[in-house]
Amino acid sequence: MDGRGGLRFGRNVNVSSEAAFWTAQHDYQDASFATIFAPIEVCDWCWIGPRVTVLPGVTIAEGCVVAAHSVVTKSTDPYGVYAGIPAKRIGERTRHDFNYQPGAAPIPFI
């Protein structure tokens, strides 16, 4: 997780294991390989799947789900379901008056 360019998470966001957030990149055309910073925002009620990568300057809109192993290169629309490399909208999440709390459900021991 790289927060040098600014990283903001909204309320009730679920971030799964090994997700990566990169707020910096290099200008490969620049003679000095200059670093470019851009913030990332993950809005309320989002679910970021395992091993998702989010690149600089992206806003993941309210209520979005991003599937495992996806690479988010552009900002999303609210309540979309995104998957792939690069991530594309593959569906719509039903809007609710959400009331869940990430991490509140116990994991059963078998």
N, CA, C and O atoms as a printed pandas DataFrame, in Angstrom:
     atom_number atom_name residue_name chain_id  residue_number  x_coord  y_coord  z_coord
0              1         N          MET        A               1    0.853   -1.164    0.000
1              2        CA          MET        A               1    0.000    0.000    0.000
2              3         C          MET        A               1    0.903    1.232    0.000
3              4         O          MET        A               1    1.750    1.400    0.877
4              5         N          ASP        A               2    0.704    2.089   -1.002
5              6        CA          ASP        A               2    1.512    3.298   -1.145
6              7         C          ASP        A               2    0.598    4.505   -1.014
7              8         O          ASP        A               2   -0.227    4.751   -1.893
8              9         N          GLY        A               3    0.729    5.253    0.061
9             10        CA          GLY        A               3   -0.139    6.396    0.297
10            11         C          GLY        A               3    0.508    7.743    0.067
11            12         O          GLY        A               3   -0.059    8.763    0.457
12            13         N          ARG        A               4    1.679    7.783   -0.553
13            14        CA          ARG        A               4    2.385    9.061   -0.716
14            15         C          ARG        A               4    1.601   10.078   -1.526
15            16         O          ARG        A               4    1.758   11.280   -1.310
16            17         N          GLY        A               5    0.763    9.635   -2.448
17            18        CA          GLY        A               5   -0.017   10.554   -3.268
18            19         C          GLY        A               5   -1.384   10.853   -2.689
19            20         O          GLY        A               5   -2.133   11.650   -3.254
20            21         N          GLY        A               6   -1.722   10.229   -1.578
21            22        CA          GLY        A               6   -3.020   10.412   -0.943
22            23         C          GLY        A               6   -3.884    9.179   -1.134
23            24         O          GLY        A               6   -4.092    8.719   -2.257
24            25         N          LEU        A               7   -4.380    8.654   -0.036
25            26        CA          LEU        A               7   -5.162    7.419   -0.056
26            27         C          LEU        A               7   -6.299    7.575    0.943
27            28         O          LEU        A               7   -6.057    7.779    2.133
28            29         N          ARG        A               8   -7.537    7.479    0.472
29            30        CA          ARG        A               8   -8.696    7.671    1.343
30            31         C          ARG        A               8   -9.658    6.499    1.188
31            32         O          ARG        A               8  -10.002    6.091    0.078
32            33         N          PHE        A               9  -10.080    5.971    2.331
33            34        CA          PHE        A               9  -11.073    4.903    2.356
34            35         C          PHE        A               9  -12.333    5.424    3.032
35            36         O          PHE        A               9  -12.263    6.059    4.084
36            37         N          GLY        A              10  -13.489    5.153    2.426
37            38        CA          GLY        A              10  -14.766    5.556    2.994
38            39         C          GLY        A              10  -15.198    4.623    4.114
39            40         O          GLY        A              10  -14.402    3.841    4.635
40            41         N          ARG        A              11  -16.464    4.719    4.473
41            42        CA          ARG        A              11  -17.028    3.903    5.554
42            43         C          ARG        A              11  -17.394    2.509    5.044
43            44         O          ARG        A              11  -17.828    2.337    3.905
44            45         N          ASN        A              12  -17.208    1.529    5.913
45            46        CA          ASN        A              12  -17.645    0.154    5.653
46            47         C          ASN        A              12  -17.103   -0.406    4.342
47            48         O          ASN        A              12  -17.837   -0.978    3.536
48            49         N          VAL        A              13  -15.815   -0.228    4.154
49            50        CA          VAL        A              13  -15.103   -0.753    2.986
50            51         C          VAL        A              13  -14.452   -2.071    3.380
51            52         O          VAL        A              13  -13.869   -2.183    4.459
52            53         N          ASN        A              14  -14.550   -3.062    2.512
53            54        CA          ASN        A              14  -13.881   -4.336    2.733
54            55         C          ASN        A              14  -12.718   -4.450    1.754
55            56         O          ASN        A              14  -12.923   -4.426    0.541
56            57         N          VAL        A              15  -11.500   -4.573    2.276
57            58        CA          VAL        A              15  -10.310   -4.769    1.445
58            59         C          VAL        A              15   -9.781   -6.161    1.753
59            60         O          VAL        A              15   -9.390   -6.449    2.885
60            61         N          SER        A              16   -9.770   -7.018    0.751
61            62        CA          SER        A              16   -9.341   -8.402    0.932
62            63         C          SER        A              16   -7.820   -8.522    0.893
63            64         O          SER        A              16   -7.111   -7.561    0.593
64            65         N          SER        A              17   -7.345   -9.703    1.199
65            66        CA          SER        A              17   -5.909   -9.941    1.332
66            67         C          SER        A              17   -5.144   -9.649    0.045
67            68         O          SER        A              17   -5.628   -9.892   -1.061
68            69         N          GLU        A              18   -3.953   -9.128    0.222
69            70        CA          GLU        A              18   -2.972   -8.870   -0.831
70            71         C          GLU        A              18   -3.421   -7.847   -1.871
71            72         O          GLU        A              18   -2.862   -7.802   -2.967
72            73         N          ALA        A              19   -4.422   -7.024   -1.548
73            74        CA          ALA        A              19   -4.789   -5.928   -2.452
74            75         C          ALA        A              19   -3.670   -4.888   -2.425
75            76         O          ALA        A              19   -3.040   -4.676   -1.389
76            77         N          ALA        A              20   -3.425   -4.240   -3.565
77            78        CA          ALA        A              20   -2.344   -3.254   -3.682
78            79         C          ALA        A              20   -2.908   -1.930   -4.175
79            80         O          ALA        A              20   -3.701   -1.890   -5.115
80            81         N          PHE        A              21   -2.491   -0.855   -3.533
81            82        CA          PHE        A              21   -2.913    0.494   -3.895
82            83         C          PHE        A              21   -1.655    1.310   -4.166
83            84         O          PHE        A              21   -0.842    1.516   -3.264
84            85         N          TRP        A              22   -1.488    1.777   -5.403
85            86        CA          TRP        A              22   -0.291    2.508   -5.820
86            87         C          TRP        A              22   -0.668    3.941   -6.168
87            88         O          TRP        A              22   -1.402    4.178   -7.127
88            89         N          THR        A              23   -0.164    4.903   -5.386
89            90        CA          THR        A              23   -0.478    6.315   -5.630
90            91         C          THR        A              23    0.657    7.037   -6.346
91            92         O          THR        A              23    0.617    8.259   -6.492
92            93         N          ALA        A              24    1.650    6.308   -6.787
93            94        CA          ALA        A              24    2.780    6.919   -7.492
94            95         C          ALA        A              24    3.165    6.061   -8.691
95            96         O          ALA        A              24    3.013    4.840   -8.682
96            97         N          GLN        A              25    3.662    6.728   -9.712
97            98        CA          GLN        A              25    4.209    6.052  -10.884
98            99         C          GLN        A              25    5.306    6.935  -11.460
99           100         O          GLN        A              25    5.489    8.065  -11.008
100          101         N          HIS        A              26    6.022    6.447  -12.432
101          102        CA          HIS        A              26    7.101    7.218  -13.051
102          103         C          HIS        A              26    6.719    7.624  -14.464
103          104         O          HIS        A              26    6.032    6.895  -15.179
104          105         N          ASP        A              27    7.187    8.811  -14.846
105          106        CA          ASP        A              27    7.018    9.291  -16.216
106          107         C          ASP        A              27    8.166    8.720  -17.034
107          108         O          ASP        A              27    9.275    9.254  -17.009
108          109         N          TYR        A              28    7.906    7.649  -17.752
109          110        CA          TYR        A              28    8.967    6.978  -18.504
110          111         C          TYR        A              28    9.455    7.800  -19.687
111          112         O          TYR        A              28   10.497    7.475  -20.259
112          113         N          GLN        A              29    8.740    8.856  -20.077
113          114        CA          GLN        A              29    9.192    9.743  -21.156
114          115         C          GLN        A              29   10.115   10.848  -20.647
115          116         O          GLN        A              29   10.831   11.466  -21.434
116          117         N          ASP        A              30   10.104   11.098  -19.347
117          118        CA          ASP        A              30   10.910   12.155  -18.746
118          119         C          ASP        A              30   12.358   11.698  -18.608
119          120         O          ASP        A              30   12.618   10.559  -18.222
120          121         N          ALA        A              31   13.301   12.587  -18.922
121          122        CA          ALA        A              31   14.730   12.244  -18.849
122          123         C          ALA        A              31   15.152   11.848  -17.440
123          124         O          ALA        A              31   16.065   11.040  -17.273
124          125         N          SER        A              32   14.498   12.409  -16.426
125          126        CA          SER        A              32   14.858   12.089  -15.042
126          127         C          SER        A              32   13.944   11.014  -14.434
127          128         O          SER        A              32   14.038   10.714  -13.244
128          129         N          PHE        A              33   13.055   10.434  -15.267
129          130        CA          PHE        A              33   12.150    9.384  -14.795
130          131         C          PHE        A              33   11.345    9.880  -13.595
131          132         O          PHE        A              33   11.196    9.174  -12.598
132          133         N          ALA        A              34   10.828   11.108  -13.706
133          134        CA          ALA        A              34   10.149   11.798  -12.606
134          135         C          ALA        A              34    8.994   10.978  -12.035
135          136         O          ALA        A              34    8.297   10.262  -12.754
136          137         N          THR        A              35    8.818   11.106  -10.731
137          138        CA          THR        A              35    7.710   10.449  -10.052
138          139         C          THR        A              35    6.467   11.323  -10.153
139          140         O          THR        A              35    6.528   12.534   -9.941
140          141         N          ILE        A              36    5.347   10.702  -10.477
141          142        CA          ILE        A              36    4.064   11.386  -10.569
142          143         C          ILE        A              36    3.160   10.790   -9.496
143          144         O          ILE        A              36    2.988    9.573   -9.422
144          145         N          PHE        A              37    2.589   11.651   -8.671
145          146        CA          PHE        A              37    1.696   11.206   -7.603
146          147         C          PHE        A              37    0.254   11.551   -7.946
147          148         O          PHE        A              37   -0.013   12.615   -8.505
148          149         N          ALA        A              38   -0.669   10.669   -7.618
149          150        CA          ALA        A              38   -2.098   10.933   -7.793
150          151         C          ALA        A              38   -2.857   10.143   -6.724
151          152         O          ALA        A              38   -2.544    8.977   -6.480
152          153         N          PRO        A              39   -3.842   10.760   -6.091
153          154        CA          PRO        A              39   -4.550   10.092   -4.994
154          155         C          PRO        A              39   -5.473    8.979   -5.466
155          156         O          PRO        A              39   -5.903    8.941   -6.619
156          157         N          ILE        A              40   -5.762    8.080   -4.542
157          158        CA          ILE        A              40   -6.753    7.023   -4.735
158          159         C          ILE        A              40   -7.834    7.226   -3.683
159          160         O          ILE        A              40   -7.544    7.537   -2.527
160          161         N          GLU        A              41   -9.083    7.047   -4.098
161          162        CA          GLU        A              41  -10.198    7.087   -3.153
162          163         C          GLU        A              41  -11.056    5.844   -3.347
163          164         O          GLU        A              41  -11.428    5.498   -4.468
164          165         N          VAL        A              42  -11.364    5.183   -2.244
165          166        CA          VAL        A              42  -12.290    4.052   -2.242
166          167         C          VAL        A              42  -13.490    4.512   -1.416
167          168         O          VAL        A              42  -13.379    4.702   -0.205
168          169         N          CYS        A              43  -14.625    4.688   -2.068
169          170        CA          CYS        A              43  -15.807    5.275   -1.426
170          171         C          CYS        A              43  -16.544    4.258   -0.553
171          172         O          CYS        A              43  -16.179    3.083   -0.500
172          173         N          ASP        A              44  -17.576    4.730    0.122
173          174        CA          ASP        A              44  -18.353    3.915    1.061
174          175         C          ASP        A              44  -18.902    2.643    0.414
175          176         O          ASP        A              44  -19.249    2.626   -0.767
176          177         N          TRP        A              45  -18.971    1.587    1.214
177          178        CA          TRP        A              45  -19.638    0.324    0.880
178          179         C          TRP        A              45  -18.999   -0.434   -0.282
179          180         O          TRP        A              45  -19.682   -1.184   -0.979
180          181         N          CYS        A              46  -17.710   -0.250   -0.494
181          182        CA          CYS        A              46  -17.009   -0.980   -1.562
182          183         C          CYS        A              46  -16.416   -2.277   -1.034
183          184         O          CYS        A              46  -16.133   -2.415    0.156
184          185         N          TRP        A              47  -16.238   -3.214   -1.940
185          186        CA          TRP        A              47  -15.602   -4.491   -1.627
186          187         C          TRP        A              47  -14.499   -4.695   -2.649
187          188         O          TRP        A              47  -14.761   -4.823   -3.845
188          189         N          ILE        A              48  -13.262   -4.723   -2.168
189          190        CA          ILE        A              48  -12.084   -4.920   -3.008
190          191         C          ILE        A              48  -11.625   -6.361   -2.802
191          192         O          ILE        A              48  -11.260   -6.743   -1.690
192          193         N          GLY        A              49  -11.642   -7.154   -3.857
193          194        CA          GLY        A              49  -11.309   -8.576   -3.763
194          195         C          GLY        A              49   -9.824   -8.835   -3.563
195          196         O          GLY        A              49   -9.019   -7.906   -3.611
196          197         N          PRO        A              50   -9.457  -10.090   -3.338
197          198        CA          PRO        A              50   -8.061  -10.452   -3.120
198          199         C          PRO        A              50   -7.188  -10.160   -4.340
199          200         O          PRO        A              50   -7.593  -10.367   -5.484
200          201         N          ARG        A              51   -5.993   -9.678   -4.062
201          202        CA          ARG        A              51   -4.969   -9.398   -5.074
202          203         C          ARG        A              51   -5.404   -8.390   -6.137
203          204         O          ARG        A              51   -4.878   -8.406   -7.250
204          205         N          VAL        A              52   -6.335   -7.533   -5.816
205          206        CA          VAL        A              52   -6.701   -6.432   -6.712
206          207         C          VAL        A              52   -5.590   -5.392   -6.669
207          208         O          VAL        A              52   -5.015   -5.141   -5.610
208          209         N          THR        A              53   -5.284   -4.784   -7.815
209          210        CA          THR        A              53   -4.342   -3.666   -7.890
210          211         C          THR        A              53   -5.102   -2.433   -8.347
211          212         O          THR        A              53   -5.814   -2.466   -9.350
212          213         N          VAL        A              54   -4.943   -1.332   -7.596
213          214        CA          VAL        A              54   -5.570   -0.058   -7.936
214          215         C          VAL        A              54   -4.450    0.932   -8.240
215          216         O          VAL        A              54   -3.551    1.132   -7.424
216          217         N          LEU        A              55   -4.511    1.551   -9.419
217          218        CA          LEU        A              55   -3.442    2.436   -9.884
218          219         C          LEU        A              55   -3.718    3.897   -9.535
219          220         O          LEU        A              55   -4.843    4.244   -9.174
220          221         N          PRO        A              56   -2.690    4.765   -9.640
221          222        CA          PRO        A              56   -2.818    6.167   -9.231
222          223         C          PRO        A              56   -3.958    6.895   -9.935
223          224         O          PRO        A              56   -4.233    6.673  -11.114
224          225         N          GLY        A              57   -4.617    7.776   -9.172
225          226        CA          GLY        A              57   -5.650    8.635   -9.718
226          227         C          GLY        A              57   -7.027    8.023   -9.817
227          228         O          GLY        A              57   -7.946    8.662  -10.330
228          229         N          VAL        A              58   -7.198    6.803   -9.341
229          230        CA          VAL        A              58   -8.474    6.089   -9.467
230          231         C          VAL        A              58   -9.383    6.396   -8.276
231          232         O          VAL        A              58   -8.933    6.461   -7.132
232          233         N          THR        A              59  -10.660    6.581   -8.568
233          234        CA          THR        A              59  -11.701    6.619   -7.541
234          235         C          THR        A              59  -12.607    5.421   -7.770
235          236         O          THR        A              59  -13.171    5.251   -8.851
236          237         N          ILE        A              60  -12.739    4.597   -6.746
237          238        CA          ILE        A              60  -13.676    3.481   -6.798
238          239         C          ILE        A              60  -14.957    3.990   -6.143
239          240         O          ILE        A              60  -15.005    4.228   -4.936
240          241         N          ALA        A              61  -15.984    4.149   -6.961
241          242        CA          ALA        A              61  -17.221    4.818   -6.543
242          243         C          ALA        A              61  -18.000    3.995   -5.522
243          244         O          ALA        A              61  -17.764    2.798   -5.352
244          245         N          GLU        A              62  -18.924    4.656   -4.855
245          246        CA          GLU        A              62  -19.731    4.048   -3.801
246          247         C          GLU        A              62  -20.374    2.739   -4.252
247          248         O          GLU        A              62  -20.939    2.641   -5.341
248          249         N          GLY        A              63  -20.268    1.728   -3.374
249          250        CA          GLY        A              63  -20.966    0.471   -3.581
250          251         C          GLY        A              63  -20.358   -0.487   -4.580
251          252         O          GLY        A              63  -20.965   -1.514   -4.881
252          253         N          CYS        A              64  -19.182   -0.189   -5.105
253          254        CA          CYS        A              64  -18.572   -1.055   -6.127
254          255         C          CYS        A              64  -17.999   -2.329   -5.533
255          256         O          CYS        A              64  -17.593   -2.374   -4.372
256          257         N          VAL        A              65  -17.978   -3.357   -6.360
257          258        CA          VAL        A              65  -17.277   -4.601   -6.062
258          259         C          VAL        A              65  -16.228   -4.778   -7.151
259          260         O          VAL        A              65  -16.528   -4.657   -8.338
260          261         N          VAL        A              66  -14.985   -5.068   -6.737
261          262        CA          VAL        A              66  -13.912   -5.340   -7.689
262          263         C          VAL        A              66  -13.458   -6.776   -7.456
263          264         O          VAL        A              66  -13.024   -7.127   -6.359
264          265         N          ALA        A              67  -13.562   -7.604   -8.496
265          266        CA          ALA        A              67  -13.283   -9.035   -8.391
266          267         C          ALA        A              67  -11.794   -9.320   -8.211
267          268         O          ALA        A              67  -10.941   -8.502   -8.554
268          269         N          ALA        A              68  -11.509  -10.482   -7.675
269          270        CA          ALA        A              68  -10.144  -10.929   -7.402
270          271         C          ALA        A              68   -9.245  -10.793   -8.623
271          272         O          ALA        A              68   -9.659  -11.061   -9.752
272          273         N          HIS        A              69   -8.013  -10.374   -8.377
273          274        CA          HIS        A              69   -6.939  -10.282   -9.370
274          275         C          HIS        A              69   -7.153   -9.194  -10.424
275          276         O          HIS        A              69   -6.397   -9.138  -11.394
276          277         N          SER        A              70   -8.140   -8.343  -10.267
277          278        CA          SER        A              70   -8.387   -7.281  -11.245
278          279         C          SER        A              70   -7.371   -6.156  -11.087
279          280         O          SER        A              70   -6.799   -5.968  -10.013
280          281         N          VAL        A              71   -7.155   -5.407  -12.171
281          282        CA          VAL        A              71   -6.295   -4.219  -12.146
282          283         C          VAL        A              71   -7.163   -3.033  -12.541
283          284         O          VAL        A              71   -7.635   -2.948  -13.675
284          285         N          VAL        A              72   -7.372   -2.115  -11.594
285          286        CA          VAL        A              72   -8.243   -0.961  -11.821
286          287         C          VAL        A              72   -7.380    0.204  -12.301
287          288         O          VAL        A              72   -6.584    0.758  -11.543
288          289         N          THR        A              73   -7.550    0.564  -13.576
289          290        CA          THR        A              73   -6.743    1.618  -14.196
290          291         C          THR        A              73   -7.510    2.923  -14.356
291          292         O          THR        A              73   -6.907    3.974  -14.569
292          293         N          LYS        A              74   -8.852    2.862  -14.253
293          294        CA          LYS        A              74   -9.705    4.045  -14.425
294          295         C          LYS        A              74  -10.768    4.056  -13.338
295          296         O          LYS        A              74  -11.114    3.013  -12.782
296          297         N          SER        A              75  -11.278    5.237  -13.042
297          298        CA          SER        A              75  -12.323    5.370  -12.028
298          299         C          SER        A              75  -13.581    4.614  -12.439
299          300         O          SER        A              75  -13.861    4.435  -13.624
300          301         N          THR        A              76  -14.324    4.179  -11.439
301          302        CA          THR        A              76  -15.516    3.362  -11.658
302          303         C          THR        A              76  -16.790    4.187  -11.485
303          304         O          THR        A              76  -16.756    5.324  -11.014
304          305         N          ASP        A              77  -17.907    3.590  -11.875
305          306        CA          ASP        A              77  -19.228    4.176  -11.659
306          307         C          ASP        A              77  -19.858    3.540  -10.420
307          308         O          ASP        A              77  -19.552    2.394  -10.093
308          309         N          PRO        A              78  -20.737    4.271   -9.726
309          310        CA          PRO        A              78  -21.343    3.731   -8.505
310          311         C          PRO        A              78  -22.061    2.402   -8.737
311          312         O          PRO        A              78  -22.715    2.197   -9.760
312          313         N          TYR        A              79  -21.922    1.513   -7.762
313          314        CA          TYR        A              79  -22.621    0.229   -7.687
314          315         C          TYR        A              79  -22.320   -0.711   -8.848
315          316         O          TYR        A              79  -23.116   -1.597   -9.158
316          317         N          GLY        A              80  -21.180   -0.518   -9.484
317          318        CA          GLY        A              80  -20.772   -1.426  -10.538
318          319         C          GLY        A              80  -20.005   -2.611   -9.984
319          320         O          GLY        A              80  -19.417   -2.540   -8.905
320          321         N          VAL        A              81  -20.018   -3.699  -10.735
321          322        CA          VAL        A              81  -19.188   -4.868  -10.447
322          323         C          VAL        A              81  -18.141   -4.909  -11.547
323          324         O          VAL        A              81  -18.476   -4.919  -12.732
324          325         N          TYR        A              82  -16.859   -4.933  -11.153
325          326        CA          TYR        A              82  -15.747   -4.828  -12.096
326          327         C          TYR        A              82  -14.842   -6.044  -11.974
327          328         O          TYR        A              82  -14.653   -6.585  -10.885
328          329         N          ALA        A              83  -14.279   -6.472  -13.118
329          330        CA          ALA        A              83  -13.360   -7.607  -13.127
330          331         C          ALA        A              83  -12.446   -7.499  -14.335
331          332         O          ALA        A              83  -12.798   -6.890  -15.344
332          333         N          GLY        A              84  -11.258   -8.104  -14.218
333          334        CA          GLY        A              84  -10.363   -8.234  -15.361
334          335         C          GLY        A              84   -9.139   -7.349  -15.301
335          336         O          GLY        A              84   -8.940   -6.570  -14.369
336          337         N          ILE        A              85   -8.313   -7.501  -16.348
337          338        CA          ILE        A              85   -7.080   -6.732  -16.515
338          339         C          ILE        A              85   -7.103   -6.151  -17.919
339          340         O          ILE        A              85   -6.859   -6.877  -18.882
340          341         N          PRO        A              86   -7.387   -4.868  -18.063
341          342        CA          PRO        A              86   -7.811   -3.935  -17.012
342          343         C          PRO        A              86   -9.258   -4.214  -16.602
343          344         O          PRO        A              86  -10.017   -4.841  -17.341
344          345         N          ALA        A              87   -9.621   -3.739  -15.419
345          346        CA          ALA        A              87  -10.970   -3.976  -14.906
346          347         C          ALA        A              87  -12.013   -3.306  -15.788
347          348         O          ALA        A              87  -11.886   -2.138  -16.156
348          349         N          LYS        A              88  -13.044   -4.069  -16.117
349          350        CA          LYS        A              88  -14.179   -3.584  -16.908
350          351         C          LYS        A              88  -15.460   -3.870  -16.127
351          352         O          LYS        A              88  -15.520   -4.802  -15.325
352          353         N          ARG        A              89  -16.462   -3.066  -16.371
353          354        CA          ARG        A              89  -17.751   -3.270  -15.705
354          355         C          ARG        A              89  -18.410   -4.525  -16.280
355          356         O          ARG        A              89  -18.623   -4.630  -17.488
356          357         N          ILE        A              90  -18.730   -5.474  -15.398
357          358        CA          ILE        A              90  -19.359   -6.721  -15.834
358          359         C          ILE        A              90  -20.761   -6.888  -15.264
359          360         O          ILE        A              90  -21.473   -7.825  -15.626
360          361         N          GLY        A              91  -21.156   -5.987  -14.378
361          362        CA          GLY        A              91  -22.478   -6.115  -13.773
362          363         C          GLY        A              91  -22.820   -4.922  -12.914
363          364         O          GLY        A              91  -22.081   -3.941  -12.832
364          365         N          GLU        A              92  -23.959   -5.044  -12.283
365          366        CA          GLU        A              92  -24.517   -3.987  -11.445
366          367         C          GLU        A              92  -24.831   -4.576  -10.085
367          368         O          GLU        A              92  -25.371   -5.678   -9.992
368          369         N          ARG        A              93  -24.501   -3.855   -9.035
369          370        CA          ARG        A              93  -24.840   -4.265   -7.684
370          371         C          ARG        A              93  -26.158   -3.594   -7.296
371          372         O          ARG        A              93  -26.340   -2.400   -7.532
372          373         N          THR        A              94  -27.066   -4.352   -6.708
373          374        CA          THR        A              94  -28.335   -3.796   -6.263
374          375         C          THR        A              94  -28.086   -2.790   -5.149
375          376         O          THR        A              94  -27.350   -3.061   -4.200
376          377         N          ARG        A              95  -28.705   -1.632   -5.278
377          378        CA          ARG        A              95  -28.568   -0.611   -4.232
378          379         C          ARG        A              95  -29.471   -0.976   -3.059
379          380         O          ARG        A              95  -30.641   -1.319   -3.230
380          381         N          HIS        A              96  -28.895   -0.892   -1.871
381          382        CA          HIS        A              96  -29.624   -1.186   -0.636
382          383         C          HIS        A              96  -29.372   -0.063    0.351
383          384         O          HIS        A              96  -28.511    0.792    0.141
384          385         N          ASP        A              97  -30.132   -0.082    1.420
385          386        CA          ASP        A              97  -29.740    0.690    2.591
386          387         C          ASP        A              97  -28.816   -0.243    3.365
387          388         O          ASP        A              97  -29.237   -0.916    4.305
388          389         N          PHE        A              98  -27.546   -0.272    2.953
389          390        CA          PHE        A              98  -26.593   -1.222    3.529
390          391         C          PHE        A              98  -26.510   -1.047    5.039
391          392         O          PHE        A              98  -26.559    0.073    5.547
392          393         N          ASN        A              99  -26.385   -2.154    5.744
393          394        CA          ASN        A              99  -26.231   -2.086    7.193
394          395         C          ASN        A              99  -25.205   -3.086    7.711
395          396         O          ASN        A              99  -25.090   -3.287    8.920
396          397         N          TYR        A             100  -24.462   -3.710    6.808
397          398        CA          TYR        A             100  -23.457   -4.672    7.254
398          399         C          TYR        A             100  -22.209   -3.945    7.757
399          400         O          TYR        A             100  -21.962   -2.787    7.420
400          401         N          GLN        A             101  -21.445   -4.648    8.558
401          402        CA          GLN        A             101  -20.171   -4.141    9.053
402          403         C          GLN        A             101  -19.092   -5.118    8.602
403          404         O          GLN        A             101  -19.103   -6.270    9.037
404          405         N          PRO        A             102  -18.152   -4.696    7.739
405          406        CA          PRO        A             102  -17.098   -5.617    7.308
406          407         C          PRO        A             102  -16.382   -6.233    8.510
407          408         O          PRO        A             102  -16.056   -5.549    9.480
408          409         N          GLY        A             103  -16.152   -7.522    8.422
409          410        CA          GLY        A             103  -15.446   -8.221    9.485
410          411         C          GLY        A             103  -16.335   -8.649   10.636
411          412         O          GLY        A             103  -15.855   -9.289   11.572
412          413         N          ALA        A             104  -17.624   -8.314   10.595
413          414        CA          ALA        A             104  -18.516   -8.627   11.705
414          415         C          ALA        A             104  -18.952  -10.087   11.717
415          416         O          ALA        A             104  -19.270  -10.626   12.777
416          417         N          ALA        A             105  -18.971  -10.729   10.562
417          418        CA          ALA        A             105  -19.419  -12.119   10.498
418          419         C          ALA        A             105  -18.294  -13.046   10.944
419          420         O          ALA        A             105  -17.197  -12.995   10.388
420          421         N          PRO        A             106  -18.548  -13.888   11.935
421          422        CA          PRO        A             106  -17.499  -14.808   12.380
422          423         C          PRO        A             106  -17.227  -15.881   11.331
423          424         O          PRO        A             106  -18.135  -16.323   10.627
424          425         N          ILE        A             107  -15.988  -16.283   11.238
425          426        CA          ILE        A             107  -15.602  -17.366   10.338
426          427         C          ILE        A             107  -15.690  -18.663   11.130
427          428         O          ILE        A             107  -15.005  -18.816   12.141
428          429         N          PRO        A             108  -16.525  -19.600   10.684
429          430        CA          PRO        A             108  -16.679  -20.838   11.456
430          431         C          PRO        A             108  -15.409  -21.683   11.418
431          432         O          PRO        A             108  -14.724  -21.755   10.398
432          433         N          PHE        A             109  -15.116  -22.306   12.526
433          434        CA          PHE        A             109  -13.982  -23.216   12.613
434          435         C          PHE        A             109  -14.494  -24.623   12.378
435          436         O          PHE        A             109  -15.382  -25.106   13.081
436          437         N          ILE        A             110  -13.920  -25.271   11.377
437          438        CA          ILE        A             110  -14.371  -26.632   11.055
438          439         C          ILE        A             110  -13.295  -27.620   11.439
439          440         O          ILE        A             110  -13.469  -28.825   11.253
